[in-house]
Amino acid sequence: LCIASGTTGKITTGNGKSIFKLTIKNRPYVSAYRVTTKEPYLTLASEIQYGMRTMLFGAIGSYFVPRIGPARSFSYCTTSTATPTATTNMTSTVSPPDCSQKIIQIKAILYFNYSLNAGFQREKIKEIWDIAMEHGFIGNLKLVPEQCDLKLELVVSLKSTPPSFRNTSGANVTDYQAIFRKAIRSTSEIGNGLSLIGAILTILTLRGFRKLRKKKVNLIISILSGTVAACIPVLVVGSIVALGGNEIYKRNDYGL
């Protein structure tokens, strides 16, 4: 739980954020959920935001979900018990677990603010969360409670201004952390490109001049250059696929 507090006139307010994870039983995973700018991901995000607001309705403070991470596939295992059919066999048999069903697992940030003199207690959030897990529902989402999690034990940090989040209201807000990550990514891509060009030029030079190829050291350099030239595209493509392309600019340390 990260908490920030500030004073406006005579009213003292505080705010904080927590990370939560949902494993949703009634939302089968499909590849379309990978695209965070289109359906069905947008509908899922709205359901999560509505469900959390409904769950915390009436609690001290105001709550909303400003950031939701990518939807991931989770293998959900089910078991079935066969009833005995013969009168001589009265023992029920349990079939092996079936883990072929793929459902959605997703992480998000819960943000809240409150008045410090209103009797706010962060443990109350956990109590409400535990009740929801007992019922197995948040809004219209049916959950796998043992695979859901709410992290309240994050490092406490007192600040004079509220923490910054990715803007979801459409306002023009500069995200300097995203700009920095994008600059690092761009610098890395330029460096990889120059390295690839250098490796290719080295190979062409050694292949084009027979006298250079006679030296053993140049042959070793040619092999190393070929290896580097083959690895760089794999590294670039693998990082884009694993990190979701430009979506890396919108995520934090928790993968959100």
DOGU-899588 format. One line per 3 residues: their letters; for each residue x, y, z of C-alpha. Coordinates in pm, 1 decimal, decimal comma. Layout:
% residues N
a> X Y Z ~ ...
//
This chain:
% residues 256
lci> 0,0 0,0 0,0 ~ 146,1 334,1 -102,6 ~ 1,3 630,5 83,4
asg> 38,1 998,8 10,6 ~ -104,2 1283,3 215,9 ~ -157,1 1652,1 149,7
ttg> -324,2 1951,1 309,8 ~ -571,3 2178,8 133,5 ~ -668,9 2465,8 364,8
kit> -802,4 2310,2 683,3 ~ -892,3 1975,7 523,5 ~ -628,4 1703,2 541,8
tgn> -659,6 1432,2 276,8 ~ -469,7 1116,2 195,3 ~ -452,0 879,3 -96,7
gks> -293,0 548,5 -182,7 ~ -279,9 259,7 -424,0 ~ -276,1 -118,5 -409,0
ifk> -212,1 -392,1 -662,7 ~ -472,9 -662,9 -710,8 ~ -492,2 -974,9 -927,2
lti> -809,2 -1136,4 -1057,0 ~ -849,2 -1481,8 -1208,9 ~ -1187,0 -1477,1 -1383,0
knr> -1365,4 -1809,3 -1423,5 ~ -1653,1 -1693,7 -1647,3 ~ -1435,5 -1516,9 -1903,5
pyv> -1265,4 -1776,4 -2130,7 ~ -935,4 -1652,5 -2266,6 ~ -906,3 -1578,3 -2638,6
say> -620,0 -1417,1 -2828,4 ~ -831,3 -1105,9 -2895,6 ~ -779,8 -1001,8 -2532,7
rvt> -414,9 -924,4 -2616,0 ~ -518,4 -603,8 -2793,4 ~ -576,7 -353,8 -2511,5
tke> -726,3 -86,9 -2738,5 ~ -1015,0 -293,2 -2879,6 ~ -1293,3 -527,4 -2777,7
pyl> -1327,7 -756,4 -2588,3 ~ -1051,5 -614,1 -2364,3 ~ -1226,4 -276,8 -2326,3
tla> -1545,8 -442,5 -2204,0 ~ -1347,4 -654,1 -1957,7 ~ -1171,0 -343,0 -1824,4
sei> -1506,3 -168,6 -1774,6 ~ -1641,3 -473,2 -1588,6 ~ -1339,8 -475,3 -1356,1
qyg> -1373,6 -102,1 -1283,3 ~ -1747,6 -135,6 -1220,8 ~ -1700,7 -445,5 -1003,7
mrt> -1440,3 -281,5 -778,9 ~ -1652,2 32,6 -735,8 ~ -1952,8 -182,4 -648,6
mlf> -1752,8 -394,5 -403,6 ~ -1621,5 -89,2 -217,2 ~ -1946,9 108,7 -230,5
gai> -2015,9 254,8 113,5 ~ -1656,7 220,0 236,3 ~ -1482,7 531,9 368,9
gsy> -1311,0 717,7 84,8 ~ -1346,1 707,7 -292,9 ~ -1205,2 426,4 -503,5
fvp> -1135,1 372,4 -871,4 ~ -914,6 161,0 -1098,7 ~ -695,0 391,4 -1311,9
rig> -473,6 124,4 -1468,3 ~ -533,3 -231,8 -1581,6 ~ -263,8 -461,4 -1712,0
par> -273,3 -701,6 -2007,3 ~ -496,0 -1008,2 -1993,6 ~ -302,8 -1332,6 -1955,8
sfs> -401,5 -1693,7 -2011,9 ~ -445,7 -1911,4 -1702,0 ~ -498,6 -2287,8 -1707,9
yct> -798,8 -2368,7 -1489,6 ~ -814,3 -2728,4 -1366,5 ~ -1141,8 -2904,2 -1288,3
tst> -1209,7 -3249,8 -1146,0 ~ -1521,4 -3463,9 -1163,9 ~ -1639,6 -3748,5 -943,6
atp> -1809,3 -4048,7 -1103,0 ~ -2091,0 -4204,4 -901,5 ~ -2093,1 -4586,1 -865,1
tat> -2318,0 -4767,8 -1115,1 ~ -2300,7 -5123,7 -983,5 ~ -2457,7 -5228,8 -657,3
tnm> -2140,3 -5412,3 -561,1 ~ -1921,8 -5106,3 -611,3 ~ -2016,4 -4831,9 -367,0
tst> -1693,0 -4629,1 -401,0 ~ -1694,7 -4307,2 -603,9 ~ -1402,1 -4252,1 -838,0
vsp> -1233,7 -3919,4 -903,2 ~ -1117,3 -3854,5 -1257,6 ~ -779,1 -3687,6 -1325,8
pdc> -782,2 -3305,8 -1332,4 ~ -876,9 -3146,1 -1663,7 ~ -656,9 -2837,1 -1716,9
sqk> -750,2 -2769,9 -2078,9 ~ -975,5 -2473,7 -1995,4 ~ -806,0 -2134,5 -2043,7
iiq> -943,0 -1839,4 -1848,1 ~ -829,0 -1481,9 -1790,2 ~ -584,9 -1363,6 -1524,5
ika> -522,5 -990,7 -1499,1 ~ -357,3 -736,6 -1266,7 ~ -467,6 -381,2 -1195,5
ily> -416,6 -85,6 -960,8 ~ -675,5 18,2 -703,8 ~ -643,3 389,3 -623,1
fny> -823,8 561,8 -335,2 ~ -836,8 893,9 -153,9 ~ -997,1 987,7 174,0
sln> -1012,5 1242,2 454,4 ~ -766,2 1165,2 734,2 ~ -1020,2 1257,1 1004,2
agf> -1288,7 1024,4 859,9 ~ -1159,6 712,9 1035,9 ~ -1012,0 547,3 727,8
qre> -837,7 211,5 786,6 ~ -657,0 28,3 509,2 ~ -736,9 -306,1 677,1
kik> -1102,7 -240,5 594,4 ~ -1020,6 -279,2 224,5 ~ -883,0 -628,0 294,9
eiw> -1192,9 -719,1 497,1 ~ -1421,7 -620,8 209,4 ~ -1195,7 -806,2 -35,6
dia> -1208,3 -1124,5 177,5 ~ -1589,4 -1112,3 183,7 ~ -1596,9 -1083,5 -195,1
meh> -1358,5 -1380,3 -222,5 ~ -1587,7 -1586,9 1,0 ~ -1875,9 -1523,2 -240,1
gfi> -1649,4 -1570,8 -542,2 ~ -1779,9 -1266,5 -727,8 ~ -1681,3 -906,7 -799,0
gnl> -1963,5 -747,3 -993,8 ~ -2050,9 -981,0 -1280,8 ~ -1713,2 -1152,8 -1272,5
klv> -1702,0 -1504,0 -1127,5 ~ -1360,9 -1560,7 -972,9 ~ -1121,7 -1835,8 -871,7
peq> -1062,4 -1698,6 -516,7 ~ -745,6 -1899,2 -445,6 ~ -587,2 -1742,0 -755,2
cdl> -685,9 -1384,2 -668,4 ~ -467,7 -1153,2 -463,1 ~ -469,6 -806,0 -306,7
kle> -131,3 -661,0 -210,9 ~ -160,5 -417,5 79,0 ~ 194,9 -477,1 204,1
lvv> 365,7 -240,0 -42,1 ~ 620,1 12,6 86,5 ~ 455,7 314,4 252,2
slk> 562,3 645,6 101,8 ~ 444,6 982,9 232,5 ~ 435,1 1261,6 -23,5
stp> 295,7 1612,7 -49,9 ~ 135,5 1539,8 -388,5 ~ -70,7 1245,4 -507,6
psf> 112,3 974,8 -705,4 ~ 86,1 1000,9 -1082,8 ~ -94,2 745,0 -1296,8
rnt> -156,1 699,2 -1662,8 ~ -439,2 934,3 -1752,7 ~ -767,1 756,3 -1829,5
sga> -997,1 1058,1 -1850,4 ~ -860,8 1192,3 -2177,6 ~ -688,2 1496,0 -2021,3
nvt> -351,2 1606,3 -2156,1 ~ -105,2 1484,2 -1890,0 ~ 264,9 1421,0 -1958,2
dyq> 396,2 1083,1 -1844,9 ~ 770,4 1146,5 -1807,0 ~ 845,0 788,4 -1701,2
aif> 688,7 658,8 -2023,7 ~ 893,4 911,5 -2225,1 ~ 1213,4 795,7 -2052,0
rka> 1137,3 428,4 -2117,6 ~ 1060,6 506,7 -2480,4 ~ 1391,0 694,5 -2515,8
irs> 1581,7 398,1 -2371,3 ~ 1397,3 160,0 -2603,8 ~ 1470,9 380,1 -2907,7
tse> 1840,0 408,2 -2815,0 ~ 1860,1 30,1 -2781,5 ~ 1695,7 -22,6 -3120,7
ign> 1936,3 223,0 -3288,5 ~ 2235,0 48,5 -3127,4 ~ 2109,8 -292,5 -3241,7
gls> 2063,5 -158,5 -3593,9 ~ 2417,2 -16,8 -3611,5 ~ 2560,3 -341,9 -3473,8
lig> 2371,8 -540,9 -3737,4 ~ 2499,1 -314,9 -4017,5 ~ 2856,9 -342,0 -3888,4
ail> 2838,5 -721,0 -3868,3 ~ 2702,7 -747,4 -4223,8 ~ 2971,2 -512,2 -4360,2
til> 3240,5 -718,1 -4185,0 ~ 3111,5 -1039,5 -4342,2 ~ 3090,3 -885,0 -4690,6
tlr> 3442,6 -741,0 -4661,0 ~ 3599,6 -1069,9 -4553,7 ~ 3407,1 -1263,9 -4818,9
gfr> 3498,2 -1018,0 -5093,3 ~ 3876,1 -1020,8 -5044,5 ~ 4044,3 -1359,2 -5082,1
klr> 4369,4 -1251,6 -4918,1 ~ 4187,2 -1158,1 -4599,8 ~ 4013,5 -1495,1 -4585,6
kkk> 4347,0 -1679,7 -4572,4 ~ 4417,1 -1548,7 -4223,4 ~ 4266,1 -1764,2 -3949,8
vnl> 4185,8 -1467,9 -3727,4 ~ 3973,1 -1311,8 -4001,4 ~ 3784,4 -1639,4 -4040,9
iis> 3702,4 -1632,1 -3668,9 ~ 3588,3 -1269,6 -3698,7 ~ 3365,7 -1366,6 -3992,0
ils> 3200,9 -1646,1 -3790,3 ~ 3146,4 -1415,9 -3491,7 ~ 2999,1 -1145,8 -3715,2
gtv> 2759,4 -1398,2 -3867,2 ~ 2649,2 -1510,2 -3522,2 ~ 2589,5 -1149,7 -3408,9
aac> 2398,4 -1069,3 -3728,6 ~ 2171,7 -1372,2 -3671,7 ~ 2111,3 -1301,3 -3300,1
ipv> 2022,1 -931,9 -3319,2 ~ 1692,7 -975,3 -3516,9 ~ 1591,0 -1261,0 -3285,6
lvv> 1659,3 -1039,8 -2982,2 ~ 1459,9 -746,7 -3122,5 ~ 1160,5 -954,9 -3235,6
gsi> 1158,8 -1156,3 -2911,8 ~ 1155,1 -843,2 -2694,1 ~ 868,4 -692,1 -2896,0
val> 660,1 -1011,0 -2872,3 ~ 733,1 -1070,7 -2502,0 ~ 672,1 -711,3 -2395,2
ggn> 377,9 -635,9 -2618,9 ~ 537,0 -378,4 -2850,6 ~ 464,6 -19,1 -2755,5
eiy> 257,4 -130,8 -2456,1 ~ 583,5 -144,4 -2257,0 ~ 571,2 234,3 -2236,6
krn> 247,6 211,3 -2037,7 ~ 349,5 -47,9 -1779,3 ~ 511,6 -26,3 -1439,7
dyg> 721,4 -269,7 -1235,7 ~ 418,8 -488,6 -1169,8 ~ 355,1 -545,8 -1539,8
l> 69,5 -293,8 -1553,2
//
